[in-house]
Amino acid sequence: MAQHENKVVRRHSKASPQVEEAIAWLQTKKDSMEAELTLRAREIGEYLIRNFFDDDLNEVTSQNPNKNVSFRELCERVDLPFPESALRRFIHVAINFRLMPPEKARALPPSHHSVLYHVADPDERCRIGIEAADNELSVRKLRQMVKGKGRRRPGAGRKRTSDFYKNWKQLVGALDQLTAECDGEPEIEETRYHELRRESREVRDQLNRIIDKLIDLKEEEAEAES
């Protein structure tokens, strides 16, 4: 391992000026692209807050099941250009921009803003957000910082159905149908046997990843409550 690391260091130290210049140039482009994404997310989020929540942040966070009927109607449109989860992420970005210094909020990608949004206390959220921007924290590191920091909890009222749960129910329905067909005599082309066996193993592995993730989330929730 040490020999490998030494090779990596030597390779970097001997990089040509052309490569060093390319790395620096690509980094600036990456930073500008992320900043652009954040600013566009903020723009959409502000539009949604103004037009569907009367520019009232309390209305955005309210758990009243009778609130923002128009926004739910928007999310249910089949021709919606973005998934509902993306619209909510844009709103998170816009709200955080109202709490944080703009230059710090601009430095965080939308994914970071969604994690940060879970901190209920505005002052604490602002502090953590500034620290994340200053130290260029990964989203994983930010999740660790946010854990146990007074996470936002749903109040009374009906929670929205997440995209993950909707997709999961579609998968369960498809699997139920496939299982029922397998209990009989499914029509499978002989040329597809190897393909189906390979993809079945891949599906099994993907399901195991989902199970492991659900277990991790449950453990994190237990830790946050302790």
C-alpha positions in Angstrom: 0.0 0.0 0.0 2.8 2.4 0.9 4.6 1.7 -2.4 1.3 2.4 -4.3 0.9 5.7 -2.4 4.5 6.7 -3.1 3.9 6.1 -6.8 0.8 8.2 -6.7 2.7 11.1 -5.1 5.6 10.8 -7.5 3.2 10.7 -10.5 1.5 13.9 -9.3 4.8 15.7 -8.5 6.0 15.0 -12.1 2.9 16.2 -13.8 3.6 18.4 -16.7 2.6 22.1 -16.6 -0.1 21.3 -19.2 -1.7 18.7 -16.9 -1.5 21.1 -13.9 -3.1 23.8 -15.9 -5.8 21.5 -17.1 -6.6 20.4 -13.5 -6.9 24.0 -12.3 -9.1 24.9 -15.3 -11.4 21.9 -14.9 -11.7 22.7 -11.2 -12.9 26.2 -11.9 -15.4 24.9 -14.4 -16.7 22.4 -11.9 -17.1 25.1 -9.2 -18.9 27.4 -11.6 -21.2 24.6 -12.7 -22.1 23.7 -9.1 -22.7 27.4 -8.3 -24.9 27.7 -11.4 -26.9 24.7 -10.3 -27.4 26.2 -6.8 -28.5 29.6 -8.2 -31.0 28.0 -10.6 -32.4 25.9 -7.8 -32.7 29.0 -5.7 -34.6 30.8 -8.5 -37.1 28.0 -8.9 -37.5 27.6 -5.1 -38.2 31.3 -4.7 -40.8 31.1 -7.5 -42.5 28.2 -5.8 -42.5 29.8 -2.4 -44.0 33.1 -3.8 -46.6 31.5 -6.0 -47.7 28.5 -3.9 -47.0 29.5 -0.3 -47.8 33.2 -0.4 -44.1 33.8 0.4 -44.7 32.5 3.9 -42.0 30.1 5.2 -44.3 29.0 8.0 -46.7 27.8 5.4 -43.9 25.9 3.7 -43.1 24.0 6.9 -46.7 23.5 8.1 -47.9 20.0 8.3 -51.6 21.0 7.9 -53.0 18.4 5.4 -55.3 21.0 3.9 -52.5 23.5 3.0 -51.0 24.2 -0.4 -53.5 22.1 -2.4 -52.3 23.8 -5.5 -48.7 22.7 -4.9 -49.8 19.1 -4.5 -51.8 19.5 -7.7 -48.7 20.7 -9.4 -46.6 17.8 -8.1 -49.2 15.3 -9.4 -49.0 16.6 -13.0 -47.6 13.9 -15.3 -46.0 16.5 -17.5 -44.1 18.1 -14.6 -40.5 18.7 -15.9 -39.0 17.9 -12.4 -39.9 15.2 -9.9 -41.6 16.3 -6.7 -38.4 15.6 -4.7 -36.5 18.0 -6.9 -39.1 20.8 -6.4 -38.8 20.4 -2.7 -35.0 20.4 -2.9 -35.2 23.7 -4.8 -37.4 25.1 -2.0 -34.9 24.0 0.6 -32.2 25.9 -1.3 -34.3 29.1 -1.5 -35.1 29.0 2.3 -31.4 28.4 3.2 -30.4 31.4 1.1 -32.7 33.5 3.3 -30.9 32.3 6.4 -27.3 32.2 5.3 -24.9 34.8 3.8 -25.5 34.6 0.0 -21.8 33.9 -0.8 -21.8 30.9 1.6 -25.1 29.5 0.4 -24.0 29.8 -3.2 -20.9 27.7 -2.4 -23.1 24.7 -1.4 -24.6 22.3 -4.0 -28.4 21.7 -3.8 -27.8 18.2 -2.3 -26.0 19.9 0.7 -28.8 22.4 1.1 -31.4 19.5 1.4 -29.3 17.9 4.2 -28.8 21.3 5.9 -32.6 22.0 5.7 -33.2 19.2 8.2 -31.7 21.3 11.0 -34.8 22.9 12.6 -33.1 25.8 14.4 -32.3 28.6 11.9 -29.3 29.9 13.7 -27.8 26.4 14.0 -28.5 25.7 10.4 -26.8 28.9 9.4 -23.7 28.1 11.5 -23.4 24.6 10.1 -23.9 25.8 6.6 -21.2 28.4 6.9 -18.8 25.8 8.3 -19.7 23.4 5.5 -19.0 26.1 2.9 -15.8 27.3 4.4 -14.4 23.7 4.8 -15.8 22.4 1.5 -17.4 19.5 3.3 -18.7 16.5 1.4 -22.4 15.7 1.7 -21.5 12.7 3.7 -19.5 14.8 6.2 -22.4 17.3 6.4 -24.8 14.5 7.2 -22.6 13.5 10.1 -22.6 17.1 11.4 -26.4 17.4 11.0 -27.1 14.1 12.9 -28.7 14.9 16.2 -28.7 18.6 15.7 -32.4 19.1 16.4 -33.7 17.6 13.2 -37.0 18.8 11.8 -39.8 16.5 12.8 -43.2 16.2 11.1 -46.2 17.6 13.1 -49.8 16.5 12.9 -51.2 16.0 9.5 -50.5 13.8 6.6 -47.0 13.4 5.3 -46.4 13.4 1.6 -45.6 10.1 -0.1 -41.9 10.1 -1.1 -40.8 9.2 -4.6 -38.8 6.3 -3.1 -41.9 4.8 -1.6 -43.9 5.3 -4.8 -41.2 3.5 -6.8 -40.9 0.8 -4.2 -44.6 0.0 -4.4 -44.4 -0.2 -8.1 -41.5 -2.6 -7.8 -43.5 -4.7 -5.2 -46.5 -4.8 -7.6 -44.3 -6.0 -10.5 -42.6 -8.6 -8.4 -46.0 -9.9 -7.2 -47.1 -10.3 -10.8 -43.8 -12.0 -11.8 -44.0 -14.4 -8.9 -47.6 -15.3 -9.7 -46.5 -16.1 -13.3 -43.5 -18.2 -12.1 -45.9 -20.3 -10.0 -47.5 -21.3 -13.2 -45.7 -21.9 -16.5 -44.2 -18.6 -17.5 -43.4 -18.0 -21.2 -39.7 -17.4 -21.3 -37.7 -17.5 -24.6 -34.8 -19.9 -24.3 -32.4 -17.2 -25.6 -33.3 -15.1 -22.6 -32.5 -17.7 -19.9 -28.9 -16.5 -19.3 -29.9 -12.8 -19.4 -32.7 -13.4 -16.9 -30.5 -15.3 -14.5 -27.8 -12.6 -14.7 -30.2 -9.8 -14.1 -32.0 -11.7 -11.3 -28.7 -11.9 -9.5 -28.2 -8.1 -10.0 -31.7 -7.4 -8.7 -30.9 -9.6 -5.6 -27.8 -7.6 -5.0 -29.6 -4.3 -5.4 -32.3 -5.4 -3.0 -29.6 -6.3 -0.5 -28.2 -2.8 -0.8 -31.6 -1.3 -0.1 -32.1 -3.5 2.9 -28.7 -2.5 4.3 -29.6 1.2 3.7 -32.9 0.8 5.5 -31.1 -0.8 8.5 -28.6 2.0 8.6 -31.3 4.6 8.5 -33.1 2.9 11.4 -29.9 2.8 13.4 -29.3 6.5 12.7 -32.8 7.4 13.8 -32.3 5.5 17.0 -29.0 7.3 17.7 -30.6 10.7 17.1 -33.4 9.9 19.5 -31.1 8.6 22.2 
